[in-house]
C-alpha cells in the first residue's frame, strides 16, 4: 500500500492532507530523515511530527468506559470516541466497539477495526463469559442465584429463556453476575424480573481479560498476550 493511502486510512487526514504533510517534511523515519510519498519503508519506522505511526489495521484496544458515554459514532451527548485520539474515529476500516455498554453502565469495553476479530469475540461459539458488578436498589431476597442459574428465566416480551447465569453475592445490595450471552439490557432486565432495580452497573471482565488498574476514561492497546488471555489461552 502506498504511504499516502496508508497514513490516510489511519485517520491522519484525507489523502490531500497527507500529501501536504509529505511536502512540509512532517513525515520522517526513526532517525529524522524526511520521507517521500513513494518511499518503501516499514510501518514501525514511520514518524509523523516525530511521533510513531499508529498501529496498522488489525488493532484491538480496551477502554475503561465511564458512565455518561454512548457507544456510538454520533450522539448529541458524549460518545466513547471522545475518549480516544480524534483520528481513531476516522480510521478505515472503522474502529468499532465490540458489543455495547449503555450510557449508564461503566467498565470494560473492547474496540477493534478487525472484523474477523470482532466476530470471533461476539460469537456464541467463543463462550466468553462477561462479569457485571451490580449495585441494587433493594436487598437481595435470597433466591436470585437459583433463578438465574435455572436456565428457565424468561424476560418480558421474549420467547426464549435465558441461558444459565451465575450470581455471586457481595453483600445485601451488591452482586456479581456472570453471563455467557448478551441480550438487550440483560442484567437490568434480569434483576427487574426478580423484583429489583439496578442502581449502578459495571462490567469488570470479558473472558479472561479484566480492566486491572486502567483508570476510568483511559484506554490501552491489546497485544498478542492480552488476546490470549481474553480467549483463555486460545488466541
C-alpha positions in Angstrom: 0.0 0.0 0.0 1.3 3.5 -0.9 2.3 5.6 2.1 -0.3 8.3 1.4 -3.2 5.8 1.4 -1.7 4.0 4.4 -1.5 7.2 6.5 -4.9 8.5 5.4 -6.5 5.2 6.3 -5.1 5.6 9.8 -7.2 8.8 10.2 -4.4 11.4 10.0 -6.3 13.2 7.2 -7.5 13.0 3.7 -5.1 11.9 1.0 -4.7 15.5 0.1 -3.9 16.4 3.7 -1.3 13.6 3.9 0.3 14.6 0.6 0.7 18.1 2.1 2.3 16.6 5.2 4.9 15.0 3.0 5.6 18.2 1.2 6.0 20.0 4.5 8.6 17.4 5.7 6.5 16.3 8.7 6.7 12.6 7.8 10.1 11.1 8.6 11.8 7.9 9.6 13.0 7.0 13.1 16.3 8.9 12.5 14.5 12.0 11.4 15.2 11.7 7.7 12.4 13.1 5.6 10.3 10.5 3.8 8.7 10.9 0.4 5.3 9.6 -0.7 6.9 6.9 -3.0 9.3 5.6 -0.4 9.0 2.0 0.7 9.6 1.7 4.4 8.4 -0.5 7.3 5.4 0.7 9.2 7.2 0.9 12.5 9.9 3.3 11.4 7.5 6.0 10.1 7.2 9.1 12.3 4.7 12.0 12.0 5.9 15.1 13.7 8.4 12.9 15.5 5.7 10.5 16.9 5.4 6.8 15.8 2.7 6.0 13.4 -0.5 4.4 14.9 -0.8 0.6 14.7 -1.9 -0.7 11.3 -5.3 -2.3 10.6 -5.9 -5.2 12.9 -5.8 -3.0 16.1 -7.7 -4.0 19.2 -7.9 -1.9 22.3 -9.6 -2.0 25.7 -11.3 1.1 27.1 -12.5 1.8 30.7 -15.8 3.3 29.7 -17.2 5.8 32.3 -20.9 6.4 32.9 -22.3 9.0 30.7 -20.8 8.0 27.4 -22.6 6.3 24.5 -21.2 3.5 22.3 -21.9 5.4 19.1 -20.1 7.5 16.5 -22.9 10.1 16.5 -24.9 11.2 19.5 -26.0 14.6 20.9 -24.1 13.9 24.1 -20.7 12.3 24.9 -19.5 9.3 22.9 -16.7 6.8 23.5 -14.7 8.2 20.6 -14.3 11.4 22.7 -12.0 9.4 25.0 -9.7 8.4 22.1 -7.3 10.3 19.8 -9.6 12.2 17.3 -8.1 10.4 14.3 -9.1 7.0 15.7 -12.8 7.6 14.6 -11.5 8.3 11.1 -9.7 5.1 10.6 -10.5 2.8 7.7 -11.5 0.1 8.4 -13.7 1.6 11.1 -12.7 1.2 14.7 -15.9 -0.3 16.3 -17.0 -1.2 19.7 -17.3 -5.0 20.3 -20.9 -5.0 21.6 -22.1 -2.1 23.6 -22.4 -0.8 27.2 -25.4 1.5 27.7 -24.9 5.1 28.7 -25.4 4.3 32.4 -23.0 1.3 32.5 -19.3 1.6 33.1 -16.4 -0.8 32.7 -14.5 -2.9 30.2 -15.3 -2.2 26.5 -13.3 -3.7 23.6 -12.8 -1.9 20.3 -11.3 -3.2 17.1 -11.0 -2.5 13.4 -10.6 -6.2 12.6 -13.9 -7.6 11.5 -12.8 -11.2 12.0 -11.6 -10.5 15.5 -14.9 -8.7 16.3 -17.0 -11.7 15.2 -14.7 -14.1 17.0 -15.3 -12.3 20.3 -19.0 -11.9 20.0 -19.7 -15.4 18.5 -21.6 -17.7 20.8 -19.1 -20.4 20.0 -16.4 -18.4 21.9 -18.5 -18.7 25.1 -16.7 -15.7 26.5 -18.2 -15.0 29.9 -18.8 -11.4 30.9 -18.9 -10.4 34.6 -21.0 -7.4 35.7 -20.9 -5.9 39.2 -24.4 -4.6 40.1 -25.5 -2.3 42.9 -29.2 -2.8 43.6 -32.0 -0.6 44.9 -33.2 -3.3 47.3 -31.7 -6.0 49.3 -31.4 -9.4 47.6 -34.2 -11.7 48.7 -32.0 -14.9 48.6 -33.4 -17.0 45.7 -31.9 -15.0 42.8 -28.9 -17.2 42.3 -31.1 -20.3 41.8 -33.5 -18.4 39.5 -30.7 -17.1 37.3 -28.9 -20.5 37.2 -32.1 -22.4 36.3 -32.0 -21.7 32.5 -35.8 -21.1 32.6 -36.0 -17.4 33.3 -37.9 -15.6 30.6 -37.6 -11.9 30.1 -40.6 -9.8 29.3 -41.5 -9.7 25.6 -39.1 -12.6 24.8 -39.9 -16.2 23.8 -36.7 -17.9 24.6 -35.5 -18.5 28.2 -32.1 -17.1 29.2 -29.0 -19.4 29.4 -28.0 -20.2 32.9 -26.1 -17.4 34.6 -24.0 -17.4 37.8 -24.7 -14.9 40.7 -22.1 -14.2 43.4 -23.4 -12.2 46.3 -21.1 -9.4 47.5 -23.4 -8.1 50.2 -27.1 -7.4 50.8 -27.3 -5.0 47.8 -24.3 -5.9 45.7 -23.7 -8.9 43.5 -21.6 -10.1 40.5 -23.4 -11.7 37.6 -21.6 -13.8 35.0 -23.3 -14.1 31.6 -22.5 -16.1 28.5 -25.0 -14.3 26.2 -25.7 -10.7 25.6 -29.3 -9.7 25.2 -30.6 -6.1 25.3 -30.1 -4.6 28.8 -29.9 -8.1 30.0 -28.6 -7.6 33.6 -31.0 -4.8 34.3 -34.0 -6.8 33.0 -32.9 -9.9 34.9 -33.0 -8.1 38.2 -36.3 -6.4 37.2 -37.7 -9.9 36.6 -37.0 -10.8 40.3 -38.5 -7.6 41.6 -35.3 -5.4 42.0 -33.7 -2.5 40.2 -30.1 -1.9 39.2 -28.8 1.4 40.5 -25.3 1.1 39.2 -23.7 -1.4 36.8 -20.1 -2.0 35.9 -18.5 -4.7 33.6 -15.3 -5.9 35.2 -14.3 -8.8 32.9 -14.7 -10.3 29.5 -13.3 -13.9 29.1 -10.0 -13.9 30.9 -9.4 -10.2 30.5 -10.1 -7.6 33.2 -9.5 -3.9 33.4 -6.7 -4.2 36.0 -5.7 -0.8 37.2 -6.7 1.1 34.0 -8.4 4.3 35.2 -11.9 5.3 34.1 -11.8 7.1 30.7 -8.4 5.6 29.7 -7.5 3.1 27.1 -4.7 0.8 26.0 -3.8 -1.3 23.0 -4.0 -5.1 23.4 -1.1 -7.2 22.4 -1.0 -10.9 21.5 -0.6 -11.9 25.2 -3.8 -9.9 26.1 -5.7 -11.6 23.3 -4.5 -15.0 24.5 -5.7 -14.1 28.0 -9.1 -12.9 26.6 -9.7 -16.2 24.9 -8.3 -18.3 27.7 -5.1 -19.3 26.1 -6.6 -19.9 22.7 -5.5 -16.8 20.8 
